[in-house]
Every structure is written in structure tokens, then in C-alpha cells.
């Protein structure tokens, strides 16, 4: 029984380690939105950024190849 519990624990750990961290940010082109986007990108999250109007700052972030960001209008 203990052996099975240890295997379950290892599998759970592997699943958590391999989960992708994604976040959807609405209003990402606003001042708060852009800072929130930067924060999540810095922590290694994949960001889906929704914007309504000014996307220039978001496009600048998306040009950096290390950032995982998708833009949605």
C-alpha cells in the first residue's frame, strides 16, 4: 500500500510540474493591464492579452522572442 501511495505522489508531482501556466488578461493595453502582463511574462506564464484600442506597447512585448504572448482584439 505504501509503495502505491508513493507512486501516486510521484505521478501527481510530475503532472503539476508539467502543467502550462496560462492567463487571459482583459484590457491588457491599459496602464494596469500592461503592468499585469509584464508581471506574468516575467514569471514565465503564457499570456493571452485582450485589447480594445492601443496595442503598441503589447506589440513591443510580443516582439521579444522569450515572451509567450498572444494578442486578441
C-alpha positions as semicolon CSV with decimal commas, in nm:
position;residue;x (nm);y (nm);z (nm)
1;X;0,000;0,000;0,000
2;X;0,280;0,242;0,086
3;X;0,452;0,167;-0,245
4;X;0,135;0,254;-0,438
5;X;0,093;0,579;-0,245
6;X;0,448;0,680;-0,328
7;X;0,385;0,616;-0,698
8;X;0,067;0,821;-0,689
9;X;0,258;1,103;-0,520
10;X;0,530;1,092;-0,790
11;X;0,271;1,099;-1,068
12;X;0,092;1,396;-0,909
13;X;0,422;1,582;-0,878
14;X;0,505;1,518;-1,245
15;X;0,162;1,639;-1,355
16;X;0,191;1,961;-1,158
17;X;0,545;2,022;-1,284
18;X;0,434;1,985;-1,648
19;X;0,119;2,197;-1,630
20;X;0,128;2,501;-1,852
21;X;0,061;2,829;-1,681
22;X;-0,168;3,042;-1,897
23;X;-0,353;3,359;-1,814
24;X;-0,607;3,571;-2,004
25;X;-0,576;3,943;-1,933
26;X;-0,867;4,162;-2,040
27;X;-0,788;4,528;-2,100
28;X;-0,420;4,446;-2,135
29;X;-0,336;4,771;-2,315
30;X;-0,436;4,990;-2,019
31;X;-0,172;5,101;-1,769
32;X;-0,270;4,837;-1,513
33;X;-0,318;4,577;-1,786
34;X;0,028;4,628;-1,937
35;X;0,196;4,606;-1,597
36;X;-0,001;4,291;-1,513
37;X;0,101;4,142;-1,849
38;X;0,467;4,222;-1,781
39;X;0,443;4,064;-1,435
40;X;0,305;3,736;-1,568
41;X;0,556;3,726;-1,855
42;X;0,840;3,782;-1,611
43;X;0,718;3,484;-1,407
44;X;0,721;3,265;-1,720
45;X;0,348;3,246;-1,783
46;X;0,195;3,227;-2,129
47;X;-0,022;3,538;-2,166
48;X;-0,329;3,586;-2,383
49;X;-0,370;3,963;-2,392
50;X;-0,701;4,119;-2,499
51;X;-0,701;4,484;-2,601
52;X;-0,954;4,727;-2,746
53;X;-0,754;5,021;-2,876
54;X;-0,385;5,099;-2,834
55;X;-0,181;4,783;-2,885
56;X;0,162;4,940;-2,948
57;X;0,306;4,853;-2,603
58;X;0,169;4,499;-2,627
59;X;0,315;4,454;-2,974
60;X;0,651;4,569;-2,840
61;X;0,631;4,298;-2,571
62;X;0,533;4,036;-2,828
63;X;0,840;4,112;-3,040
64;X;1,066;3,977;-2,765
65;X;1,109;3,609;-2,856
66;X;1,136;3,491;-2,494
67;X;0,785;3,622;-2,418
68;X;0,496;3,383;-2,477
69;X;0,217;3,624;-2,562
70;X;-0,084;3,614;-2,792
71;X;-0,275;3,930;-2,877
72;X;-0,652;3,935;-2,925
73;X;-0,862;4,233;-3,031
